[in-house]
Amino acid sequence: MSTKPTLKQKEKLFRECQNHNFMASSQLDGLQIDQVRLSDEQIAQRLDDLRAHYER
């Protein structure tokens, strides 16, 4: 019996597909871009830092 993927699982799959497509598109354009992987906590911290910087 299989269960439906959770929202978090769907979001993770979407991000992975999006990253894969971006990297493939960049390579077709002749660009070499290193992939950056951040945890959910690191992403949240980065967003907070950017909001604090730009909402002065």
N, C-alpha and C positions, 0 to 999 in steps of 0.2 A: 504494500500500500504506500503510494507516494503522497506527499503533502505539497501544497502550493508553496512557492518560495515566499519568504517574508519580505517586507518592504526593504529592510536593510540589505538582504541578499540581492534584491533586484537593483538597488542603487549601486552596490559594489560591481555587479555584472555590467551595468550601464557605464560606470566609470572606466572599467577595464576595456570595454569595447571602444569607448570614445578615445581613450589613450592609444589603443592599437591603431585605430583609423587615423588619428592625428599623426602618429609616427610614420605610418605607411604613406600618407599624403605628403609629409615633409620630405621623405626620401625620394618620392617621385619628382619633387621640386628641386632636388639636389641639395637639400639641407640636412645637416647632421645635428640633431638635438638630443642631448642627454635627458633621459626621463627622470623626473623627480618624484619620489614616492614619499608621501607624508601620511602619518597616522591621523585618525579623526581628531585627536586632541591637538596635534600640531596644526592642523588646518584651522580649527576653532581659534587657537591662540594667534595664528597669523592674521585671521580676519579681524579679531579684536584689536590687534596692533595697528592694522591698516585703518580701521574705523577711528581709533583714537587719534591717529595722525591726521586724517583728512576731515574730521569733524571738529576741528579747533574753533 
